[in-house]
């Protein structure tokens, strides 16, 4: 594999000679490698990534999105005289011809990205301060894109956070039951049927215009923002494959899903799942600190709903994939997607039980009363 990666790396304009590569990160979709480079004796690093073109079927459109977004953010940061622009937005490294990706003879798509030094991501949050910093970084990210010029971004995964679509996909998988697994998840099926209104909430608001469409990250989980190793501050939002039209509430909801919970996403025992109100309050404070200037009152009033909606949506997606035979998300053990699903559904229940408390937190920091 090292020889193959070296060959692929040679097709990009990298800042040095290929030395080695190791797997990097914990993403479910793409294959990511951290590449060591030798730049005339100086050690440098970059990211080499195989794009899952079965999930992202329009790779050229996806890469146009990423280049437009990162170049726009870089211009905005330069205008603000940000002293650390290369750390606050990553760059796509061009291939030999100046393009933004390559395709191999086997049909795989690859890209190369700059690596953000002195910062890393977390799969499980450790402190409320990290929640604050992550939410502030994503709110800042959204704010920098409110004036992105040009045509509407490509939808890299159409209907990605569209509740009615996810419910239909679930219903189709349940009806087909290709792996004869429905018999193992009767309780989960009933739970979805009882709570499906949650998945329709934000779709209704977007359709009516009550919630404005914005450019959002659409996968704003805690491990998609890098925090500084020394200060803990949010440094750079990463994994921009799903940056496309949506709503900022999708991002806040995913932050709730991945930050307020006390367990890993794939905790086998859903009875251990709790929702920490202190972490939720840190998210609200951080997000409003950077996004409060452009959010509408309707968006703010839907922040608690967004947490439940996005959490339920990913749970339904895990359950759908379990029914279909684990064909979308990477799994590492039998029942992995089912564990993930049950954890998400348990978190929705915990959030619902804390509705009044969480709504009061939003009202306090948004000064809606």
Secondary structure, DSSP 8 states (H G I E B T S, - for coil): -HHHHHHHHTTB--SSEEEEEEE----SSSEEEEEEEEETTEEEEEEEEEE-TTTS--HHHHHHHHHHHHHHHHHHHHHTT-TTHHHHS--EE-BTTS-S-EE-TTS-EEEEEE--TTEE--SS---HHHHHHHHHHHHHHHHHTTT--SS----SSTTTT-HHHHHHHHHHHHHH-TTS-GGG-HHHHHHHHHHHHHHHHHHHHHHHTSS--EEE-S---GGGEEEETTT--EEEE---TT-EEE-HHHHHHHHHHHHSBSS-TT-S-GGG--B-HHHHHHHHHHHHHHHTTT--HHHHHTHHHHHHHHHHHHHHHHHHHHHHTS-SS--SSTTHHHHHHHHHHHHHHHHHHTHHHHHHHHHHHHT--
